[in-house]
């Protein structure tokens, strides 16, 4: 008899409205098949901005705790939370786990399996260490995706290619890489690189999945969330005051749909991978919607340092440190002492551009978390000044504007589909708390939920799996 297992597909911020639209248009046959064989829900994150961020909501998915309970607000701080995640609880119950890219992770040791942290993590290492060459390479590319040239050495490429050659690199992925490189010769389509990284991640996930046969596995992707943030305006210009140019439309009009279609292909692969005892859980944690809040300033954009070390030196930060970028304009800086961290915050927040604060920053222990506070296009004449000194330099000598204007923003409703081995379909009309995902997954694995999880598992799913499905289904049909 096969062991009961769960694959948790974590496709960040896919929109319920866009999913319905694209399925009805016939673009997503594998998502459609998955939905037709699943209990389908819309989840409610039970939060509003500024507490509506994926690095907050994925911790809720993994722990069953709302933001008010887990309190983790910053990407990269997940490892500071002591509460057990799904994989910790499954591992403690004697089950094998494989965590592939889940956002803002932490894990308890010893762990019975493998953990590949998300590429924005800075305080948690992959386990086992054989994952390090892959993790380092992908992390560098994701964190520096806005640069024309990613700072990766020839040695890094050799280590990465050696890893992939022995860990599942598929011929179709090789073909996709070749096609991508050819398409970039014209100077276009660089944005599609994110879907190539998705393919590589899936190859690694599938290879270890077949090798270890985990009872619980997670697989996280962020590319389509990024496309929505950057190209919603191109997908649907109508609600926006600032319209894209015809050139932008030629390049980006289909970007969001292409992200959904790329993930649809991976869903098809997952359906083929799962055996007769495996439940596939697909979750997006939250969704997106058009971002119209910044149209009066020309749309929201963000800026990153051209050379982080040169910028920090200009700010007067000379103490030993380690700089680690995360999403958008934000970064961590790690110092040797709390005094150095507090001094860095003072220096960063003192900087002015056109008379207003350039940076926001805060210290927690030896760590500084911050980012550039300028979210509109900056004139070439703008300068950065250090008050009380004669030091000044052009803004564009230290910062660059990341291509694109933000046009998608977070929405508290996300997707949750649960395909049990029985492949029964029902759609629940009312939204369910995001906190219910974790206890439901544990129930599918026959792992007791801790008292910290205040939400109940979804009764119709657990009743169905345990043989009482007919009565439960009647309540939600």
Secondary structure, DSSP 8 states (H G I E B T S, - for coil): ----EEEEEEETT--HHHHHHHHHTT--HHHHHHHHTSEEEEEE----TTS--HHHHHHHHHHS--HHHH---STT-GGG--S--HHHHHHHTT--EEEES-TT----SS-SEEEE--TT-SS---BSGGGHHHHHHHHHHHHTTTSSS----HHHHHHHHHHHHTTT--HHHHHHHHHHHHHGGGT--GGGHHHHHHHHHHHHHHHHHHHH--SEEEEEE-HHHHHHHHHHHHH-GGG-SS---HHHHHHHTTHHHHHHHHHHHHHHHHHHH--TTEEEEEE-SSEEEE--TTGGGT-B--EEESSHHHHHHHTT--S-EEEEE-STTEEEEEESSHHHHHHHHHHHHHEEETTEE-EEEEEETTEEEEEE---S---TT-EEEETTSS-EEEHHHHEEE-SS-B-EEEESEEEEEEE-TT---EE-SS-EETTHHHHHHHHHTT----TT--S---HHHHHIIIIIHHHHHTTT-
